[in-house]
Each structure stands twice: as C-alpha cells, then as structure tokens.
Amino acid sequence: MYLIDLFFIYVMSIVAFMIYAWDKHQAACQRGRVPEAVLLLLAFLWGGFGALCAMVFCHHKTQKTAFLVCVPIAVCLQIAVSILLRLYVF
C-alpha cells in the first residue's frame, strides 16, 4: 500500500508541475489560462510538491497571496496526512 501511495503522490506532483508550467507558458503567449481555482485544487489533491516546485522554478504565481499561502499549507497537510496514515493505518 505504501508504494501505491507514493506513486500517486509522484504522479499528482508531476501533473501539477506540468499544468503550472503550461499556465506560465500560456501567460507568456497571452493565450487561454488555467483557472486559479484549478491550480489550487491540484495543489490540494496531492500535487502540492509539484505545484511548489513549479512556483519556484517557473516563477509562476509567486505574486499571488493565495498561492503563497495555500500551496505551502497544502504541502504541509500532505506531509502530515502521510505521516498519520503510516502511523495509524498502514
């Protein structure tokens, strides 16, 4: 079960990173954008690490307070939930 969990986190982080990077590309080209709600939702659906990496490496959404607060919170919640699941469920 542990490997399935890690695989899901890795996949969601890669998906989140790719969508954040795509949104940054779309912003630079002045084309259609990914809604901010979708980006934040990806961060909270186990893609927080990928979202945080995209914010740092692509310099995307770093001026938005909602992202500066919510994405690190999502990462911390994911770490806490993972630890609690390991301790009490698996």
KETORTOR-356145 format. One record per atom (N, C-alpha, C, O): residue number from 1; residue in one letter; atom name; y negated, x negated, z. Coordinates in pm, whole numbers. Layout:
BEGIN
resi | resn | name | north | east | up
NUM | a | CA | Y | X | Z
...
//
This chain:
BEGIN
resi | resn | name | north | east | up
1 | m | N | 120 | -82 | 0
1 | m | CA | 0 | 0 | 0
1 | m | C | -126 | -86 | 0
1 | m | O | -228 | -50 | -59
2 | y | N | -117 | -200 | 67
2 | y | CA | -232 | -289 | 78
2 | y | C | -276 | -339 | -59
2 | y | O | -396 | -345 | -86
3 | l | N | -182 | -376 | -146
3 | l | CA | -215 | -426 | -279
3 | l | C | -276 | -318 | -367
3 | l | O | -365 | -346 | -447
4 | i | N | -230 | -195 | -351
4 | i | CA | -287 | -85 | -428
4 | i | C | -431 | -62 | -388
4 | i | O | -517 | -39 | -473
5 | d | N | -459 | -70 | -259
5 | d | CA | -596 | -57 | -210
5 | d | C | -687 | -164 | -268
5 | d | O | -795 | -135 | -318
6 | l | N | -642 | -289 | -260
6 | l | CA | -722 | -399 | -312
6 | l | C | -744 | -387 | -462
6 | l | O | -853 | -412 | -512
7 | f | N | -640 | -347 | -534
7 | f | CA | -652 | -329 | -678
7 | f | C | -758 | -223 | -709
7 | f | O | -840 | -242 | -799
8 | f | N | -756 | -112 | -636
8 | f | CA | -854 | -5 | -658
8 | f | C | -996 | -54 | -630
8 | f | O | -1088 | -22 | -705
9 | i | N | -1013 | -130 | -523
9 | i | CA | -1145 | -184 | -491
9 | i | C | -1192 | -279 | -600
9 | i | O | -1308 | -274 | -641
10 | y | N | -1104 | -366 | -648
10 | y | CA | -1140 | -459 | -755
10 | y | C | -1180 | -384 | -881
10 | y | O | -1281 | -416 | -943
11 | v | N | -1100 | -286 | -919
11 | v | CA | -1129 | -211 | -1041
11 | v | C | -1262 | -137 | -1029
11 | v | O | -1344 | -141 | -1121
12 | m | N | -1284 | -71 | -917
12 | m | CA | -1410 | 3 | -899
12 | m | C | -1530 | -91 | -895
12 | m | O | -1638 | -55 | -943
13 | s | N | -1513 | -208 | -838
13 | s | CA | -1622 | -305 | -835
13 | s | C | -1655 | -356 | -975
13 | s | O | -1772 | -373 | -1009
14 | i | N | -1553 | -379 | -1055
14 | i | CA | -1576 | -424 | -1193
14 | i | C | -1643 | -313 | -1273
14 | i | O | -1735 | -339 | -1350
15 | v | N | -1597 | -190 | -1256
15 | v | CA | -1658 | -77 | -1326
15 | v | C | -1804 | -62 | -1285
15 | v | O | -1891 | -44 | -1371
16 | a | N | -1831 | -69 | -1157
16 | a | CA | -1969 | -56 | -1109
16 | a | C | -2056 | -168 | -1166
16 | a | O | -2168 | -143 | -1211
17 | f | N | -2006 | -292 | -1163
17 | f | CA | -2083 | -404 | -1218
17 | f | C | -2115 | -381 | -1365
17 | f | O | -2228 | -402 | -1409
18 | m | N | -2014 | -338 | -1441
18 | m | CA | -2034 | -317 | -1585
18 | m | C | -2135 | -206 | -1612
18 | m | O | -2217 | -218 | -1703
19 | i | N | -2130 | -99 | -1535
19 | i | CA | -2223 | 11 | -1558
19 | i | C | -2365 | -28 | -1516
19 | i | O | -2461 | 9 | -1583
20 | y | N | -2379 | -102 | -1407
20 | y | CA | -2511 | -152 | -1368
20 | y | C | -2567 | -245 | -1475
20 | y | O | -2684 | -235 | -1511
21 | a | N | -2483 | -336 | -1526
21 | a | CA | -2526 | -428 | -1630
21 | a | C | -2563 | -353 | -1758
21 | a | O | -2661 | -387 | -1825
22 | w | N | -2485 | -250 | -1792
22 | w | CA | -2514 | -168 | -1909
22 | w | C | -2649 | -98 | -1892
22 | w | O | -2728 | -93 | -1985
23 | d | N | -2674 | -45 | -1774
23 | d | CA | -2801 | 22 | -1748
23 | d | C | -2917 | -76 | -1759
23 | d | O | -3024 | -40 | -1809
24 | k | N | -2898 | -198 | -1714
24 | k | CA | -3002 | -301 | -1727
24 | k | C | -3028 | -331 | -1874
24 | k | O | -3143 | -345 | -1915
25 | h | N | -2922 | -340 | -1953
25 | h | CA | -2936 | -362 | -2097
25 | h | C | -3010 | -246 | -2162
25 | h | O | -3099 | -266 | -2245
26 | q | N | -2972 | -125 | -2125
26 | q | CA | -3039 | -7 | -2180
26 | q | C | -3187 | -4 | -2143
26 | q | O | -3271 | 36 | -2223
27 | a | N | -3219 | -47 | -2022
27 | a | CA | -3359 | -52 | -1979
27 | a | C | -3437 | -152 | -2061
27 | a | O | -3551 | -126 | -2099
28 | a | N | -3377 | -267 | -2089
28 | a | CA | -3445 | -370 | -2167
28 | a | C | -3468 | -325 | -2311
28 | a | O | -3568 | -362 | -2373
29 | c | N | -3375 | -246 | -2363
29 | c | CA | -3387 | -196 | -2501
29 | c | C | -3462 | -63 | -2508
29 | c | O | -3482 | -9 | -2617
30 | q | N | -3503 | -12 | -2395
30 | q | CA | -3574 | 117 | -2384
30 | q | C | -3494 | 231 | -2448
30 | q | O | -3545 | 307 | -2530
31 | r | N | -3368 | 239 | -2408
31 | r | CA | -3280 | 346 | -2455
31 | r | C | -3240 | 433 | -2338
31 | r | O | -3292 | 418 | -2227
32 | g | N | -3148 | 526 | -2363
32 | g | CA | -3100 | 617 | -2259
32 | g | C | -3042 | 542 | -2141
32 | g | O | -2973 | 442 | -2158
33 | r | N | -3069 | 591 | -2022
33 | r | CA | -3031 | 522 | -1899
33 | r | C | -2923 | 599 | -1825
33 | r | O | -2902 | 718 | -1848
34 | v | N | -2856 | 530 | -1738
34 | v | CA | -2759 | 591 | -1647
34 | v | C | -2840 | 646 | -1530
34 | v | O | -2923 | 575 | -1473
35 | p | N | -2818 | 773 | -1492
35 | p | CA | -2894 | 828 | -1379
35 | p | C | -2872 | 749 | -1250
35 | p | O | -2762 | 699 | -1224
36 | e | N | -2978 | 738 | -1170
36 | e | CA | -2969 | 663 | -1045
36 | e | C | -2865 | 720 | -951
36 | e | O | -2799 | 647 | -878
37 | a | N | -2850 | 852 | -953
37 | a | CA | -2750 | 916 | -866
37 | a | C | -2610 | 868 | -902
37 | a | O | -2527 | 848 | -813
38 | v | N | -2582 | 848 | -1029
38 | v | CA | -2451 | 799 | -1072
38 | v | C | -2431 | 655 | -1026
38 | v | O | -2322 | 619 | -981
39 | l | N | -2535 | 574 | -1036
39 | l | CA | -2524 | 435 | -992
39 | l | C | -2498 | 427 | -842
39 | l | O | -2415 | 349 | -797
40 | l | N | -2569 | 508 | -765
40 | l | CA | -2545 | 509 | -620
40 | l | C | -2408 | 564 | -586
40 | l | O | -2342 | 514 | -495
41 | l | N | -2364 | 665 | -658
41 | l | CA | -2231 | 722 | -635
41 | l | C | -2122 | 618 | -660
41 | l | O | -2025 | 610 | -585
42 | l | N | -2138 | 538 | -765
42 | l | CA | -2042 | 432 | -793
42 | l | C | -2036 | 332 | -678
42 | l | O | -1929 | 283 | -642
43 | a | N | -2152 | 303 | -620
43 | a | CA | -2154 | 210 | -507
43 | a | C | -2074 | 264 | -389
43 | a | O | -2005 | 189 | -321
44 | f | N | -2084 | 395 | -365
44 | f | CA | -2014 | 454 | -251
44 | f | C | -1868 | 488 | -282
44 | f | O | -1791 | 514 | -190
45 | l | N | -1830 | 490 | -408
45 | l | CA | -1691 | 516 | -445
45 | l | C | -1616 | 384 | -463
45 | l | O | -1553 | 361 | -566
46 | w | N | -1623 | 299 | -364
46 | w | CA | -1554 | 170 | -356
46 | w | C | -1601 | 69 | -459
46 | w | O | -1531 | -29 | -485
47 | g | N | -1718 | 89 | -517
47 | g | CA | -1773 | -8 | -612
47 | g | C | -1893 | -81 | -556
47 | g | O | -1972 | -138 | -631
48 | g | N | -1908 | -80 | -425
48 | g | CA | -2026 | -138 | -361
48 | g | C | -2043 | -287 | -386
48 | g | O | -2154 | -334 | -409
49 | f | N | -1933 | -362 | -381
49 | f | CA | -1943 | -506 | -402
49 | f | C | -1988 | -536 | -546
49 | f | O | -2072 | -623 | -567
50 | g | N | -1933 | -465 | -643
50 | g | CA | -1973 | -484 | -782
50 | g | C | -2117 | -444 | -805
50 | g | O | -2189 | -510 | -880
51 | a | N | -2159 | -336 | -740
51 | a | CA | -2299 | -291 | -753
51 | a | C | -2392 | -395 | -693
51 | a | O | -2496 | -426 | -751
52 | l | N | -2356 | -449 | -578
52 | l | CA | -2439 | -551 | -513
52 | l | C | -2446 | -678 | -598
52 | l | O | -2552 | -738 | -612
53 | c | N | -2334 | -718 | -655
53 | c | CA | -2333 | -835 | -742
53 | c | C | -2420 | -813 | -866
53 | c | O | -2492 | -903 | -908
54 | a | N | -2414 | -694 | -923
54 | a | CA | -2496 | -664 | -1041
54 | a | C | -2644 | -664 | -1005
54 | a | O | -2728 | -708 | -1083
55 | m | N | -2676 | -614 | -887
55 | m | CA | -2815 | -616 | -844
55 | m | C | -2866 | -760 | -832
55 | m | O | -2980 | -789 | -869
56 | v | N | -2782 | -848 | -782
56 | v | CA | -2822 | -989 | -763
56 | v | C | -2823 | -1064 | -896
56 | v | O | -2923 | -1127 | -930
57 | f | N | -2714 | -1057 | -971
57 | f | CA | -2703 | -1137 | -1092
57 | f | C | -2785 | -1084 | -1209
57 | f | O | -2837 | -1162 | -1289
58 | c | N | -2797 | -952 | -1220
58 | c | CA | -2873 | -892 | -1331
58 | c | C | -3016 | -857 | -1291
58 | c | O | -3095 | -812 | -1375
59 | h | N | -3050 | -878 | -1165
59 | h | CA | -3183 | -841 | -1113
59 | h | C | -3215 | -696 | -1148
59 | h | O | -3324 | -664 | -1197
60 | h | N | -3119 | -609 | -1121
60 | h | CA | -3134 | -469 | -1157
60 | h | C | -3147 | -382 | -1033
60 | h | O | -3068 | -395 | -939
61 | k | N | -3245 | -296 | -1034
61 | k | CA | -3273 | -201 | -925
61 | k | C | -3310 | -271 | -795
61 | k | O | -3289 | -216 | -687
62 | t | N | -3364 | -391 | -804
62 | t | CA | -3399 | -466 | -684
62 | t | C | -3534 | -425 | -628
62 | t | O | -3569 | -464 | -516
63 | q | N | -3610 | -347 | -702
63 | q | CA | -3740 | -299 | -654
63 | q | C | -3730 | -158 | -597
63 | q | O | -3827 | -107 | -540
64 | k | N | -3616 | -95 | -612
64 | k | CA | -3596 | 42 | -565
64 | k | C | -3545 | 41 | -421
64 | k | O | -3439 | -16 | -393
65 | t | N | -3619 | 104 | -333
65 | t | CA | -3583 | 106 | -191
65 | t | C | -3447 | 171 | -168
65 | t | O | -3368 | 125 | -85
66 | a | N | -3419 | 278 | -242
66 | a | CA | -3292 | 348 | -224
66 | a | C | -3174 | 254 | -250
66 | a | O | -3074 | 259 | -178
67 | f | N | -3186 | 170 | -349
67 | f | CA | -3077 | 78 | -382
67 | f | C | -3072 | -38 | -283
67 | f | O | -2963 | -84 | -247
68 | l | N | -3187 | -86 | -241
68 | l | CA | -3191 | -196 | -145
68 | l | C | -3132 | -157 | -10
68 | l | O | -3084 | -242 | 65
69 | v | N | -3136 | -28 | 21
69 | v | CA | -3082 | 20 | 148
69 | v | C | -2939 | 71 | 131
69 | v | O | -2850 | 34 | 208
70 | c | N | -2916 | 155 | 30
70 | c | CA | -2788 | 225 | 18
70 | c | C | -2673 | 136 | -28
70 | c | O | -2561 | 152 | 21
71 | v | N | -2697 | 44 | -118
71 | v | CA | -2586 | -39 | -168
71 | v | C | -2531 | -130 | -58
71 | v | O | -2409 | -135 | -42
72 | p | N | -2615 | -201 | 19
72 | p | CA | -2557 | -279 | 130
72 | p | C | -2487 | -192 | 235
72 | p | O | -2387 | -233 | 293
73 | i | N | -2540 | -72 | 258
73 | i | CA | -2474 | 20 | 351
73 | i | C | -2336 | 58 | 296
73 | i | O | -2238 | 65 | 370
74 | a | N | -2329 | 83 | 165
74 | a | CA | -2201 | 118 | 103
74 | a | C | -2100 | 4 | 120
74 | a | O | -1983 | 28 | 150
75 | v | N | -2146 | -120 | 101
75 | v | CA | -2056 | -235 | 117
75 | v | C | -2008 | -245 | 262
75 | v | O | -1889 | -266 | 287
76 | c | N | -2099 | -229 | 357
76 | c | CA | -2060 | -237 | 499
76 | c | C | -1964 | -125 | 536
76 | c | O | -1868 | -148 | 609
77 | l | N | -1988 | -4 | 487
77 | l | CA | -1896 | 107 | 513
77 | l | C | -1758 | 81 | 454
77 | l | O | -1657 | 111 | 516
78 | q | N | -1755 | 24 | 334
78 | q | CA | -1627 | -4 | 271
78 | q | C | -1550 | -110 | 348
78 | q | O | -1428 | -101 | 362
79 | i | N | -1619 | -210 | 397
79 | i | CA | -1553 | -313 | 479
79 | i | C | -1500 | -251 | 608
79 | i | O | -1387 | -277 | 648
80 | a | N | -1583 | -169 | 672
80 | a | CA | -1542 | -106 | 798
80 | a | C | -1422 | -13 | 778
80 | a | O | -1328 | -15 | 857
81 | v | N | -1426 | 68 | 674
81 | v | CA | -1315 | 160 | 647
81 | v | C | -1188 | 82 | 615
81 | v | O | -1079 | 118 | 660
82 | s | N | -1201 | -25 | 537
82 | s | CA | -1083 | -106 | 504
82 | s | C | -1021 | -166 | 630
82 | s | O | -899 | -166 | 645
83 | i | N | -1105 | -218 | 718
83 | i | CA | -1054 | -276 | 844
83 | i | C | -987 | -169 | 928
83 | i | O | -878 | -190 | 981
84 | l | N | -1051 | -55 | 942
84 | l | CA | -994 | 53 | 1022
84 | l | C | -862 | 104 | 964
84 | l | O | -769 | 133 | 1039
85 | l | N | -855 | 114 | 832
85 | l | CA | -730 | 157 | 771
85 | l | C | -619 | 56 | 797
85 | l | O | -505 | 95 | 823
86 | r | N | -651 | -72 | 790
86 | r | CA | -550 | -175 | 815
86 | r | C | -503 | -171 | 959
86 | r | O | -384 | -190 | 986
87 | l | N | -595 | -147 | 1051
87 | l | CA | -559 | -148 | 1192
87 | l | C | -480 | -25 | 1235
87 | l | O | -385 | -36 | 1312
88 | y | N | -519 | 91 | 1185
88 | y | CA | -463 | 215 | 1238
88 | y | C | -369 | 290 | 1145
88 | y | O | -293 | 376 | 1192
89 | v | N | -372 | 262 | 1017
89 | v | CA | -286 | 338 | 925
89 | v | C | -176 | 253 | 867
89 | v | O | -59 | 292 | 869
90 | f | N | -211 | 135 | 815
90 | f | CA | -111 | 54 | 746
90 | f | C | -48 | -40 | 841
90 | f | O | 40 | -118 | 803
//
